Amino acid sequence: MSARSFRSSGTRKRARQALRKAFALFPRAIRFSVYRSFVDCDPSPDARLVLKIAETQDELEACFRLLHDAYVDSGFMQPQPSGLRATIYHALPTTTTLCALFDGEVVGTISLIRQSSFGFPMQSVFDLAHIHAERGRIAEISALAVHPKFRKTGGSILFPLMKFMYQYCTSYFDTTHLVIAVNPNRIEMYESLLFFQRLKSHVVQHYDFANGAPAIGAYLNLRTALQTFKRRYAGKPRRKDLYSYFVKSRLPNIQWPTRRYFTTNDPVMTPAMLDYFFNQRTQVFRDLSGREKAQLAAIYNLSQYQPVLPTVPWAEATVIEVGPHQRYSVKCHGQLALALDGRPQTVDLQLVELYEEGFQAYAKTRLPLQIWAEVYIQLGSSETSALRVMATRREAQGDLFAYSFTLAEPDLAWRKFAAVLQGGAVGKDLDNASVFLLDQYSADRVPTIPHGLSALDDPDSDISG
């Protein structure tokens, strides 16, 4: 950069800072109204725009490069020799990176980090206790970046990417709360447009995850956000109505993941990709603590991953225990048939964890323990299981009960699902579930699920984990 260009850049930066200070003097309601006036959400974006999960090495590398350049430009990180910003959270199967491509080039990205044994980046400085106390899964929005050539195009990339994020969280990622940590200069965009609420009234002055920059934490309850969106955007012109844009419009530009089973995350990191990004291009694995190395080994406890994972210190080797299928979480609907008070009844279940010998589920009804019953479970859109089960443990959680169930004998459909959850590495493995069966079983008849099970899809039923 020439001396003249450098002076010009510095002048523009000082001018922006002066405008921000002047704008901050306006009342909050006026500032928020101004932010909403900038909304321009095109319900028919350019056909060259594609929104999808970043699942290939090239797509992820382009996302990490775009993120690196955006963070360096904003002062949120120091330039890295790799030219990438890839963190340990990007290595986890519970993190999904979304990307926007224009003419095949990655021009936008955002990552969704669901809680795992590594927690969230922001929980090191923000108190999330009251959100954890509410029922449901939490995801942190992180790693948002848009290519410089699209930052002044009226949100042509940002708004489609945000819509994709919202629909993925509510329809695919089984998320009830979103949390963010953003620079104070940007928090009002999230408050005014998306109605996030601040976690704390004060600013964290040194947020290590963003190179010591100040940060403000905020959250959004997706269960209640819909009504807020509907009320606040009522009567707005079509291109300024984010409620209709997020909820009602359908963008053909979005490529949704295909899932054989009702899982709730889309792991993409193969052993080769983990090695490339976190051993070769960066030193993320090398710099983990001993405990973090043990946690990573417990998550990726498959033989094909062992050569690329960091060596776990002996003192940590037996400290961390993670179930063999924690690479996946599930949200399957079921219907239990049993006698309650001497009368035959059916009870709706929502399965949240599954293994070969049993499962964990939520129900609104208090069920008896140690009693055998019949259950029909929808494992996927065309995968159904009929089982004889017994509730062995019950725990009250708010207005729901959490149960542990054991099986009398799993059928073939159940064995396939359990086997692929235990042995599958990436999301596409679930399409070939039979490969993961260790034994040969006869072709059991696949049962037909009762008609009433579709009622579980009613959002008013509110059975969630």
C-alpha positions as a Markdown table, in Angstrom:
| # | Residue | x | y | z |
|---|---|---|---|---|
| 1 | Met | 0.0 | 0.0 | 0.0 |
| 2 | Ser | 1.4 | 3.4 | -1.0 |
| 3 | Ala | 1.8 | 6.2 | 1.6 |
| 4 | Arg | -1.0 | 8.1 | -0.1 |
| 5 | Ser | -3.4 | 5.1 | 0.0 |
| 6 | Phe | -2.5 | 4.5 | 3.6 |
| 7 | Arg | -3.4 | 8.1 | 4.5 |
| 8 | Ser | -6.6 | 7.8 | 2.6 |
| 9 | Ser | -7.5 | 4.6 | 4.4 |
| 10 | Gly | -6.8 | 6.1 | 7.7 |
| 11 | Thr | -8.9 | 9.2 | 6.9 |
| 12 | Arg | -11.9 | 6.9 | 5.9 |
| 13 | Lys | -11.5 | 5.0 | 9.2 |
| 14 | Arg | -11.5 | 8.1 | 11.3 |
| 15 | Ala | -14.5 | 9.4 | 9.4 |
| 16 | Arg | -16.4 | 6.1 | 10.1 |
| 17 | Gln | -15.5 | 6.3 | 13.8 |
| 18 | Ala | -16.8 | 9.9 | 14.0 |
| 19 | Leu | -20.1 | 9.0 | 12.3 |
| 20 | Arg | -20.5 | 6.1 | 14.7 |
| 21 | Lys | -20.0 | 8.4 | 17.7 |
| 22 | Ala | -22.5 | 10.9 | 16.3 |
| 23 | Phe | -25.0 | 8.2 | 15.5 |
| 24 | Ala | -24.8 | 6.8 | 19.0 |
| 25 | Leu | -26.1 | 10.1 | 20.4 |
| 26 | Phe | -29.5 | 9.5 | 18.8 |
| 27 | Pro | -32.2 | 7.8 | 20.9 |
| 28 | Arg | -32.2 | 4.0 | 20.8 |
| 29 | Ala | -35.6 | 3.7 | 19.0 |
| 30 | Ile | -34.4 | 6.0 | 16.2 |
| 31 | Arg | -31.1 | 4.1 | 15.8 |
| 32 | Phe | -33.0 | 0.8 | 15.6 |
| 33 | Ser | -35.4 | 2.3 | 13.0 |
| 34 | Val | -32.5 | 3.4 | 10.9 |
| 35 | Tyr | -31.0 | -0.1 | 11.0 |
| 36 | Arg | -34.3 | -1.6 | 9.9 |
| 37 | Ser | -34.6 | 0.9 | 7.0 |
| 38 | Phe | -31.4 | -0.7 | 5.6 |
| 39 | Val | -33.1 | -4.1 | 5.3 |
| 40 | Asp | -33.3 | -5.2 | 1.6 |
| 41 | Cys | -34.1 | -8.9 | 1.4 |
| 42 | Asp | -34.6 | -10.1 | -2.2 |
| 43 | Pro | -37.0 | -13.0 | -2.3 |
| 44 | Ser | -35.6 | -14.0 | -5.7 |
| 45 | Pro | -31.8 | -13.7 | -5.5 |
| 46 | Asp | -29.5 | -14.1 | -8.4 |
| 47 | Ala | -29.5 | -17.8 | -9.6 |
| 48 | Arg | -25.7 | -17.7 | -9.4 |
| 49 | Leu | -25.9 | -17.6 | -5.6 |
| 50 | Val | -25.8 | -21.0 | -3.9 |
| 51 | Leu | -26.2 | -21.6 | -0.2 |
| 52 | Lys | -25.0 | -24.9 | 1.3 |
| 53 | Ile | -23.2 | -26.7 | 4.0 |
| 54 | Ala | -19.4 | -26.4 | 3.5 |
| 55 | Glu | -18.5 | -30.1 | 3.1 |
| 56 | Thr | -15.5 | -30.4 | 0.9 |
| 57 | Gln | -11.9 | -29.5 | 1.7 |
| 58 | Asp | -11.9 | -26.7 | -1.0 |
| 59 | Glu | -15.1 | -25.2 | 0.4 |
| 60 | Leu | -13.9 | -25.2 | 4.0 |
| 61 | Glu | -10.5 | -23.8 | 3.0 |
| 62 | Ala | -12.2 | -21.0 | 1.2 |
| 63 | Cys | -14.4 | -20.3 | 4.2 |
| 64 | Phe | -11.4 | -20.3 | 6.6 |
| 65 | Arg | -9.5 | -18.0 | 4.3 |
| 66 | Leu | -12.3 | -15.5 | 3.9 |
| 67 | Leu | -12.8 | -15.5 | 7.7 |
| 68 | His | -9.1 | -15.0 | 8.3 |
| 69 | Asp | -9.0 | -11.9 | 6.0 |
| 70 | Ala | -12.1 | -10.4 | 7.5 |
| 71 | Tyr | -10.9 | -10.9 | 11.1 |
| 72 | Val | -7.4 | -9.5 | 10.3 |
| 73 | Asp | -9.0 | -6.5 | 8.6 |
| 74 | Ser | -11.2 | -5.9 | 11.7 |
| 75 | Gly | -8.4 | -6.4 | 14.1 |
| 76 | Phe | -9.9 | -9.5 | 15.6 |
| 77 | Met | -6.8 | -11.6 | 14.9 |
| 78 | Gln | -3.2 | -11.4 | 13.9 |
| 79 | Pro | -2.3 | -12.5 | 10.3 |
| 80 | Gln | -1.4 | -16.2 | 10.3 |
| 81 | Pro | 1.1 | -17.9 | 7.9 |
| 82 | Ser | -1.6 | -20.3 | 6.8 |
| 83 | Gly | -3.9 | -17.4 | 5.8 |
| 84 | Leu | -6.7 | -19.4 | 7.5 |
| 85 | Arg | -8.8 | -19.0 | 10.7 |
| 86 | Ala | -9.6 | -22.5 | 11.7 |
| 87 | Thr | -10.3 | -23.2 | 15.4 |
| 88 | Ile | -10.8 | -26.3 | 17.4 |
| 89 | Tyr | -14.5 | -25.7 | 17.2 |
| 90 | His | -14.4 | -26.1 | 13.4 |
| 91 | Ala | -12.9 | -29.5 | 14.0 |
| 92 | Leu | -15.9 | -30.8 | 15.9 |
| 93 | Pro | -18.8 | -32.9 | 14.4 |
| 94 | Thr | -21.3 | -30.7 | 16.4 |
| 95 | Thr | -20.2 | -27.6 | 14.4 |
| 96 | Thr | -21.7 | -26.8 | 11.0 |
| 97 | Thr | -20.1 | -24.3 | 8.6 |
| 98 | Leu | -22.5 | -22.7 | 6.1 |
| 99 | Cys | -21.3 | -21.0 | 3.0 |
| 100 | Ala | -22.6 | -18.8 | 0.2 |
| 101 | Leu | -21.1 | -19.3 | -3.3 |
| 102 | Phe | -21.5 | -16.9 | -6.2 |
| 103 | Asp | -20.4 | -18.3 | -9.5 |
| 104 | Gly | -18.7 | -21.1 | -7.6 |
| 105 | Glu | -16.6 | -18.8 | -5.4 |
| 106 | Val | -17.2 | -18.7 | -1.6 |
| 107 | Val | -18.3 | -15.2 | -0.8 |
| 108 | Gly | -19.9 | -15.7 | 2.6 |
| 109 | Thr | -19.7 | -18.0 | 5.6 |
| 110 | Ile | -21.0 | -18.5 | 9.1 |
| 111 | Ser | -20.5 | -21.3 | 11.6 |
| 112 | Leu | -23.0 | -22.8 | 14.1 |
| 113 | Ile | -21.3 | -24.3 | 17.2 |
| 114 | Arg | -23.5 | -26.5 | 19.3 |
| 115 | Gln | -22.4 | -27.4 | 22.8 |
| 116 | Ser | -20.1 | -30.3 | 23.2 |
| 117 | Ser | -17.5 | -31.3 | 25.8 |
| 118 | Phe | -15.5 | -28.3 | 24.5 |
| 119 | Gly | -18.4 | -25.9 | 25.4 |
| 120 | Phe | -18.7 | -22.6 | 23.5 |
| 121 | Pro | -16.0 | -20.0 | 22.7 |
| 122 | Met | -17.9 | -17.3 | 24.5 |
| 123 | Gln | -18.7 | -19.2 | 27.7 |
| 124 | Ser | -15.1 | -18.4 | 29.0 |
| 125 | Val | -16.2 | -14.8 | 29.6 |
| 126 | Phe | -20.0 | -14.8 | 29.5 |
| 127 | Asp | -22.4 | -16.4 | 32.0 |
| 128 | Leu | -24.9 | -18.6 | 30.1 |
| 129 | Ala | -26.3 | -20.3 | 33.2 |
| 130 | His | -29.9 | -18.9 | 32.8 |
| 131 | Ile | -29.9 | -20.1 | 29.2 |
| 132 | His | -28.7 | -23.6 | 30.2 |
| 133 | Ala | -31.5 | -23.6 | 32.8 |
| 134 | Glu | -34.1 | -23.5 | 30.0 |
| 135 | Arg | -34.9 | -26.6 | 28.1 |
| 136 | Gly | -33.4 | -27.1 | 24.6 |
| 137 | Arg | -30.1 | -27.1 | 22.7 |
| 138 | Ile | -28.0 | -23.9 | 22.4 |
| 139 | Ala | -25.8 | -23.0 | 19.4 |
| 140 | Glu | -23.3 | -20.1 | 19.2 |
| 141 | Ile | -23.3 | -18.1 | 16.0 |
| 142 | Ser | -19.6 | -17.5 | 15.1 |
| 143 | Ala | -17.2 | -16.9 | 12.2 |
| 144 | Leu | -19.4 | -14.6 | 10.1 |
| 145 | Ala | -17.7 | -13.1 | 7.1 |
| 146 | Val | -18.8 | -11.7 | 3.7 |
| 147 | His | -16.4 | -11.1 | 0.8 |
| 148 | Pro | -15.4 | -7.4 | 0.5 |
| 149 | Lys | -16.9 | -7.0 | -3.0 |
| 150 | Phe | -20.4 | -7.9 | -1.6 |
| 151 | Arg | -20.3 | -5.8 | 1.6 |
| 152 | Lys | -21.9 | -2.8 | -0.1 |
| 153 | Thr | -24.6 | -4.6 | -2.1 |
| 154 | Gly | -27.5 | -4.1 | 0.2 |
| 155 | Gly | -27.2 | -7.4 | 2.0 |
| 156 | Ser | -27.3 | -9.6 | -1.2 |
| 157 | Ile | -25.2 | -12.2 | 0.5 |
| 158 | Leu | -25.8 | -11.4 | 4.2 |
| 159 | Phe | -29.5 | -11.7 | 4.2 |
| 160 | Pro | -29.7 | -15.0 | 2.3 |
| 161 | Leu | -27.0 | -16.4 | 4.6 |
| 162 | Met | -28.9 | -15.3 | 7.7 |
| 163 | Lys | -32.1 | -16.9 | 6.3 |
| 164 | Phe | -30.3 | -20.1 | 5.6 |
| 165 | Met | -28.9 | -20.0 | 9.2 |
| 166 | Tyr | -32.3 | -19.4 | 10.7 |
| 167 | Gln | -34.0 | -22.2 | 8.8 |
| 168 | Tyr | -31.2 | -24.6 | 9.3 |
| 169 | Cys | -31.2 | -24.0 | 13.1 |
| 170 | Thr | -35.0 | -24.4 | 13.4 |
| 171 | Ser | -35.6 | -27.2 | 11.0 |
| 172 | Tyr | -32.3 | -29.2 | 10.9 |
| 173 | Phe | -30.0 | -28.4 | 13.9 |
| 174 | Asp | -32.6 | -28.8 | 16.7 |
| 175 | Thr | -31.7 | -25.5 | 18.2 |
| 176 | Thr | -33.8 | -23.5 | 20.6 |
| 177 | His | -31.4 | -20.7 | 21.7 |
| 178 | Leu | -28.8 | -18.8 | 19.7 |
| 179 | Val | -25.9 | -17.0 | 21.4 |
| 180 | Ile | -23.4 | -14.5 | 20.0 |
| 181 | Ala | -20.4 | -12.5 | 21.1 |
| 182 | Val | -19.9 | -9.5 | 18.9 |
| 183 | Asn | -18.0 | -6.2 | 18.8 |
| 184 | Pro | -19.9 | -3.3 | 20.5 |
| 185 | Asn | -20.0 | -1.5 | 17.2 |
| 186 | Arg | -22.2 | -4.3 | 15.7 |
| 187 | Ile | -24.4 | -5.5 | 18.5 |
| 188 | Glu | -27.3 | -3.1 | 17.6 |
| 189 | Met | -27.6 | -4.7 | 14.2 |
| 190 | Tyr | -28.5 | -8.0 | 15.9 |
| 191 | Glu | -30.7 | -6.3 | 18.4 |
| 192 | Ser | -32.7 | -4.2 | 15.9 |
| 193 | Leu | -33.0 | -6.7 | 13.1 |
| 194 | Leu | -33.0 | -10.0 | 14.8 |
| 195 | Phe | -34.1 | -9.0 | 18.4 |
| 196 | Phe | -31.2 | -10.5 | 20.3 |
| 197 | Gln | -31.1 | -9.6 | 24.0 |
| 198 | Arg | -27.9 | -8.7 | 25.7 |
| 199 | Leu | -26.5 | -11.2 | 28.2 |
| 200 | Lys | -24.8 | -8.4 | 30.2 |
| 201 | Ser | -25.2 | -4.7 | 30.4 |
| 202 | His | -21.4 | -4.1 | 30.4 |
| 203 | Val | -18.8 | -4.8 | 27.7 |
| 204 | Val | -16.2 | -7.5 | 28.1 |
| 205 | Gln | -13.1 | -5.4 | 27.3 |
| 206 | His | -10.7 | -8.1 | 26.3 |
| 207 | Tyr | -12.3 | -11.1 | 24.5 |
| 208 | Asp | -9.4 | -13.6 | 23.8 |
| 209 | Phe | -11.3 | -15.4 | 21.1 |
| 210 | Ala | -11.3 | -12.1 | 19.1 |
| 211 | Asn | -7.7 | -11.0 | 19.7 |
| 212 | Gly | -8.5 | -9.2 | 22.9 |
| 213 | Ala | -11.1 | -6.9 | 21.2 |
| 214 | Pro | -14.1 | -5.8 | 23.3 |
| 215 | Ala | -17.3 | -7.9 | 23.0 |
| 216 | Ile | -20.9 | -8.0 | 24.0 |
| 217 | Gly | -22.8 | -11.2 | 24.5 |
| 218 | Ala | -26.4 | -11.7 | 23.4 |
| 219 | Tyr | -29.0 | -14.4 | 23.0 |
| 220 | Leu | -32.2 | -15.2 | 21.1 |
| 221 | Asn | -34.9 | -17.7 | 22.1 |
| 222 | Leu | -36.1 | -19.2 | 18.9 |
| 223 | Arg | -39.3 | -20.5 | 20.5 |
| 224 | Thr | -40.5 | -16.9 | 21.2 |
| 225 | Ala | -38.7 | -15.1 | 18.4 |
| 226 | Leu | -41.2 | -15.9 | 15.7 |
| 227 | Gln | -44.0 | -13.9 | 17.3 |
| 228 | Thr | -41.6 | -11.0 | 17.9 |
| 229 | Phe | -40.6 | -11.1 | 14.2 |
| 230 | Lys | -44.2 | -11.2 | 13.1 |
| 231 | Arg | -45.3 | -8.3 | 15.3 |
| 232 | Arg | -42.3 | -6.0 | 14.5 |
| 233 | Tyr | -42.3 | -6.5 | 10.8 |
| 234 | Ala | -46.1 | -6.4 | 10.3 |
| 235 | Gly | -47.0 | -4.1 | 7.5 |
| 236 | Lys | -43.5 | -3.7 | 6.2 |
| 237 | Pro | -42.9 | -3.7 | 2.4 |
| 238 | Arg | -42.0 | -7.1 | 1.0 |
| 239 | Arg | -38.3 | -6.5 | 0.8 |
| 240 | Lys | -38.1 | -5.1 | 4.3 |
| 241 | Asp | -40.2 | -7.8 | 6.0 |
| 242 | Leu | -37.7 | -10.2 | 7.6 |
| 243 | Tyr | -40.5 | -12.2 | 9.1 |
| 244 | Ser | -42.0 | -13.2 | 5.8 |
| 245 | Tyr | -38.5 | -13.6 | 4.3 |
| 246 | Phe | -37.2 | -15.9 | 7.0 |
| 247 | Val | -40.5 | -17.9 | 7.6 |
| 248 | Lys | -42.6 | -17.9 | 4.4 |
| 249 | Ser | -40.3 | -17.4 | 1.4 |
| 250 | Arg | -38.5 | -20.3 | -0.1 |
| 251 | Leu | -35.2 | -19.7 | -1.8 |
| 252 | Pro | -34.3 | -22.2 | -4.5 |
| 253 | Asn | -30.7 | -21.1 | -4.0 |
| 254 | Ile | -30.5 | -23.2 | -0.7 |
| 255 | Gln | -29.2 | -26.8 | -1.0 |
| 256 | Trp | -30.6 | -28.5 | 2.1 |
| 257 | Pro | -28.8 | -31.6 | 3.5 |
| 258 | Thr | -30.4 | -34.9 | 2.7 |
| 259 | Arg | -30.7 | -37.2 | 5.7 |
| 260 | Arg | -31.8 | -40.8 | 5.8 |
| 261 | Tyr | -32.4 | -40.7 | 9.5 |
| 262 | Phe | -33.6 | -38.0 | 11.9 |
| 263 | Thr | -30.2 | -36.8 | 13.1 |
| 264 | Thr | -29.6 | -33.2 | 14.0 |
| 265 | Asn | -26.1 | -32.4 | 12.9 |
| 266 | Asp | -24.1 | -32.9 | 9.7 |
| 267 | Pro | -20.5 | -33.9 | 10.4 |
| 268 | Val | -18.2 | -33.5 | 7.4 |
| 269 | Met | -14.6 | -33.8 | 8.8 |
| 270 | Thr | -12.9 | -37.0 | 7.5 |
| 271 | Pro | -9.6 | -38.0 | 8.9 |
| 272 | Ala | -7.8 | -36.6 | 5.9 |
| 273 | Met | -9.5 | -33.2 | 6.3 |
| 274 | Leu | -8.8 | -33.0 | 10.1 |
| 275 | Asp | -5.2 | -33.8 | 9.3 |
| 276 | Tyr | -5.0 | -31.2 | 6.6 |
| 277 | Phe | -6.6 | -28.3 | 8.4 |
| 278 | Phe | -5.5 | -28.9 | 12.0 |
| 279 | Asn | -2.1 | -30.6 | 11.7 |
| 280 | Gln | -0.7 | -29.5 | 8.3 |
| 281 | Arg | -2.1 | -26.0 | 7.6 |
| 282 | Thr | -2.4 | -24.9 | 11.2 |
| 283 | Gln | -1.1 | -26.1 | 14.6 |
| 284 | Val | -4.5 | -26.2 | 16.3 |
| 285 | Phe | -4.1 | -29.9 | 17.5 |
| 286 | Arg | -0.6 | -29.3 | 18.6 |
| 287 | Asp | -1.6 | -26.4 | 20.8 |
| 288 | Leu | -4.4 | -28.2 | 22.6 |
| 289 | Ser | -4.1 | -28.9 | 26.4 |
| 290 | Gly | -3.8 | -32.5 | 27.5 |
| 291 | Arg | -7.5 | -32.5 | 28.6 |
| 292 | Glu | -8.6 | -31.1 | 25.3 |
| 293 | Lys | -6.6 | -33.8 | 23.4 |
| 294 | Ala | -8.4 | -36.4 | 25.5 |
| 295 | Gln | -11.8 | -34.9 | 24.8 |
| 296 | Leu | -11.0 | -34.9 | 21.1 |
| 297 | Ala | -10.0 | -38.5 | 21.2 |
| 298 | Ala | -13.2 | -39.4 | 23.0 |
| 299 | Ile | -15.3 | -37.7 | 20.3 |
| 300 | Tyr | -13.4 | -39.2 | 17.4 |
| 301 | Asn | -13.0 | -42.7 | 19.0 |
| 302 | Leu | -12.9 | -44.5 | 15.6 |
| 303 | Ser | -9.8 | -46.4 | 14.4 |
| 304 | Gln | -9.5 | -44.4 | 11.2 |
| 305 | Tyr | -9.1 | -41.1 | 13.1 |
| 306 | Gln | -6.4 | -42.3 | 15.5 |
| 307 | Pro | -3.4 | -41.6 | 13.2 |
| 308 | Val | -4.3 | -37.9 | 12.8 |
| 309 | Leu | -5.3 | -37.1 | 16.3 |
| 310 | Pro | -2.8 | -35.6 | 18.8 |
| 311 | Thr | -1.3 | -38.0 | 21.3 |
| 312 | Val | -3.1 | -37.9 | 24.6 |
| 313 | Pro | -1.0 | -37.5 | 27.7 |
| 314 | Trp | -1.0 | -40.6 | 29.9 |
| 315 | Ala | -2.4 | -38.7 | 32.9 |
| 316 | Glu | -5.5 | -37.6 | 30.8 |
| 317 | Ala | -6.0 | -40.9 | 29.0 |
| 318 | Thr | -8.8 | -42.2 | 31.3 |
| 319 | Val | -10.3 | -39.0 | 32.5 |
| 320 | Ile | -12.8 | -38.2 | 29.7 |
| 321 | Glu | -15.7 | -40.4 | 28.8 |
| 322 | Val | -17.9 | -39.7 | 25.8 |
| 323 | Gly | -20.4 | -42.1 | 24.4 |
| 324 | Pro | -19.5 | -44.0 | 21.2 |
| 325 | His | -22.2 | -42.1 | 19.2 |
| 326 | Gln | -21.6 | -38.6 | 20.3 |
| 327 | Arg | -20.7 | -37.6 | 16.8 |
| 328 | Tyr | -24.4 | -37.6 | 16.2 |
| 329 | Ser | -27.5 | -36.4 | 18.1 |
| 330 | Val | -31.0 | -37.5 | 17.1 |
| 331 | Lys | -34.6 | -36.2 | 17.3 |
| 332 | Cys | -36.9 | -39.1 | 16.5 |
| 333 | His | -40.6 | -39.3 | 17.2 |
| 334 | Gly | -42.2 | -42.3 | 18.8 |
| 335 | Gln | -45.5 | -43.5 | 20.1 |
| 336 | Leu | -45.7 | -45.8 | 23.1 |
| 337 | Ala | -48.7 | -48.1 | 23.7 |
| 338 | Leu | -49.4 | -49.3 | 27.2 |
| 339 | Ala | -52.1 | -49.5 | 29.9 |
| 340 | Leu | -52.4 | -46.5 | 32.3 |
| 341 | Asp | -55.0 | -46.7 | 35.1 |
| 342 | Gly | -56.3 | -49.9 | 33.5 |
| 343 | Arg | -57.0 | -48.3 | 30.1 |
| 344 | Pro | -55.0 | -48.6 | 26.9 |
| 345 | Gln | -53.3 | -45.4 | 26.0 |
| 346 | Thr | -50.7 | -44.1 | 23.6 |
| 347 | Val | -48.0 | -41.6 | 24.7 |
| 348 | Asp | -45.9 | -39.4 | 22.4 |
| 349 | Leu | -42.1 | -39.7 | 22.9 |
| 350 | Gln | -39.2 | -37.7 | 21.5 |
| 351 | Leu | -36.0 | -39.7 | 21.4 |
| 352 | Val | -32.8 | -37.6 | 21.9 |
| 353 | Glu | -30.2 | -40.3 | 22.4 |
| 354 | Leu | -30.1 | -43.8 | 20.9 |
| 355 | Tyr | -27.9 | -46.9 | 21.3 |
| 356 | Glu | -28.2 | -50.6 | 20.5 |
| 357 | Glu | -29.7 | -51.6 | 23.8 |
| 358 | Gly | -32.0 | -48.7 | 24.5 |
| 359 | Phe | -32.6 | -45.0 | 24.2 |
| 360 | Gln | -33.4 | -41.8 | 26.1 |
| 361 | Ala | -36.6 | -39.9 | 25.4 |
| 362 | Tyr | -38.9 | -37.1 | 26.6 |
| 363 | Ala | -42.6 | -37.3 | 27.3 |
| 364 | Lys | -45.3 | -35.2 | 28.8 |
| 365 | Thr | -46.8 | -38.1 | 30.6 |
| 366 | Arg | -45.6 | -39.8 | 33.8 |
| 367 | Leu | -45.0 | -43.4 | 32.9 |
| 368 | Pro | -44.6 | -46.4 | 35.2 |
| 369 | Leu | -41.2 | -48.0 | 35.5 |
| 370 | Gln | -40.2 | -51.6 | 35.0 |
| 371 | Ile | -43.3 | -52.3 | 32.8 |
| 372 | Trp | -43.0 | -53.7 | 29.3 |
| 373 | Ala | -44.7 | -51.8 | 26.5 |
| 374 | Glu | -44.8 | -51.6 | 22.7 |
| 375 | Val | -43.4 | -48.6 | 20.9 |
| 376 | Tyr | -43.3 | -47.5 | 17.2 |
| 377 | Ile | -40.4 | -45.1 | 16.3 |
| 378 | Gln | -39.9 | -43.1 | 13.2 |
| 379 | Leu | -36.1 | -43.3 | 12.7 |
| 380 | Gly | -36.2 | -41.5 | 9.4 |
| 381 | Ser | -38.6 | -40.4 | 6.7 |
| 382 | Ser | -38.9 | -44.0 | 5.5 |
| 383 | Glu | -37.3 | -45.9 | 8.4 |
| 384 | Thr | -39.5 | -47.2 | 11.1 |
| 385 | Ser | -38.9 | -49.5 | 14.1 |
| 386 | Ala | -41.3 | -51.6 | 16.2 |
| 387 | Leu | -39.9 | -52.6 | 19.6 |
| 388 | Arg | -40.8 | -53.9 | 23.0 |
| 389 | Val | -39.4 | -51.6 | 25.7 |
| 390 | Met | -39.3 | -50.9 | 29.4 |
| 391 | Ala | -38.8 | -47.5 | 31.1 |
| 392 | Thr | -36.0 | -48.0 | 33.7 |
| 393 | Arg | -35.4 | -44.5 | 34.9 |
| 394 | Arg | -37.5 | -41.3 | 35.1 |
| 395 | Glu | -36.5 | -37.7 | 35.9 |
| 396 | Ala | -38.8 | -34.6 | 36.0 |
| 397 | Gln | -37.5 | -31.8 | 33.9 |
| 398 | Gly | -39.9 | -28.8 | 34.0 |
| 399 | Asp | -43.2 | -29.8 | 32.4 |
| 400 | Leu | -41.6 | -32.9 | 30.8 |
| 401 | Phe | -40.2 | -36.2 | 32.0 |
| 402 | Ala | -36.9 | -37.6 | 30.8 |
| 403 | Tyr | -36.8 | -41.4 | 30.5 |
| 404 | Ser | -34.3 | -44.1 | 29.9 |
| 405 | Phe | -35.6 | -47.1 | 28.1 |
| 406 | Thr | -34.2 | -50.6 | 27.6 |
| 407 | Leu | -35.1 | -52.9 | 24.7 |
| 408 | Ala | -36.3 | -56.5 | 24.8 |
| 409 | Glu | -34.7 | -57.1 | 21.4 |
| 410 | Pro | -33.8 | -54.6 | 18.7 |
| 411 | Asp | -35.2 | -55.2 | 15.2 |
| 412 | Leu | -33.2 | -54.9 | 12.0 |
| 413 | Ala | -34.1 | -51.2 | 11.4 |
| 414 | Trp | -32.9 | -50.3 | 14.9 |
| 415 | Arg | -29.7 | -52.3 | 14.6 |
| 416 | Lys | -28.8 | -50.5 | 11.3 |
| 417 | Phe | -29.4 | -47.1 | 12.9 |
| 418 | Ala | -27.5 | -47.9 | 16.1 |
| 419 | Ala | -24.6 | -49.4 | 14.1 |
| 420 | Val | -24.1 | -46.4 | 11.8 |
| 421 | Leu | -24.3 | -44.0 | 14.8 |
| 422 | Gln | -21.5 | -45.9 | 16.5 |
| 423 | Gly | -19.4 | -46.4 | 13.4 |
| 424 | Gly | -20.2 | -43.7 | 10.9 |
| 425 | Ala | -17.6 | -40.9 | 10.5 |
| 426 | Val | -19.4 | -38.3 | 8.4 |
| 427 | Gly | -23.0 | -37.5 | 7.6 |
| 428 | Lys | -23.0 | -39.3 | 4.3 |
| 429 | Asp | -22.2 | -42.6 | 6.0 |
| 430 | Leu | -25.8 | -42.7 | 7.3 |
| 431 | Asp | -27.0 | -43.3 | 3.7 |
| 432 | Asn | -25.2 | -46.7 | 3.8 |
| 433 | Ala | -26.3 | -48.0 | 7.2 |
| 434 | Ser | -26.1 | -51.7 | 6.4 |
| 435 | Val | -22.3 | -51.4 | 5.9 |
| 436 | Phe | -21.9 | -50.9 | 9.6 |
| 437 | Leu | -23.7 | -54.0 | 10.7 |
| 438 | Leu | -21.3 | -56.5 | 12.3 |
| 439 | Asp | -23.6 | -59.5 | 12.0 |
| 440 | Gln | -26.0 | -60.8 | 9.5 |
| 441 | Tyr | -29.7 | -60.6 | 10.3 |
| 442 | Ser | -32.7 | -61.8 | 8.5 |
| 443 | Ala | -34.7 | -59.2 | 6.6 |
| 444 | Asp | -37.2 | -58.3 | 9.3 |
| 445 | Arg | -40.5 | -56.9 | 8.2 |
| 446 | Val | -40.4 | -53.1 | 8.4 |
| 447 | Pro | -43.5 | -52.1 | 10.4 |
| 448 | Thr | -45.9 | -49.4 | 9.5 |
| 449 | Ile | -46.1 | -46.5 | 11.9 |
| 450 | Pro | -49.6 | -45.7 | 13.2 |
| 451 | His | -51.4 | -42.8 | 11.6 |
| 452 | Gly | -51.5 | -40.6 | 14.8 |
| 453 | Leu | -47.7 | -40.2 | 14.9 |
| 454 | Ser | -47.7 | -37.3 | 12.6 |
| 455 | Ala | -49.2 | -35.2 | 15.4 |
| 456 | Leu | -45.7 | -35.0 | 16.9 |
| 457 | Asp | -44.7 | -32.7 | 14.1 |
| 458 | Asp | -47.1 | -30.1 | 15.5 |
| 459 | Pro | -45.0 | -27.2 | 17.0 |
| 460 | Asp | -47.7 | -26.7 | 19.7 |
| 461 | Ser | -46.8 | -30.2 | 21.1 |
| 462 | Asp | -43.5 | -28.6 | 22.3 |
| 463 | Ile | -41.8 | -31.9 | 23.2 |
| 464 | Ser | -38.2 | -31.1 | 22.9 |
| 465 | Gly | -34.9 | -31.8 | 24.7 |
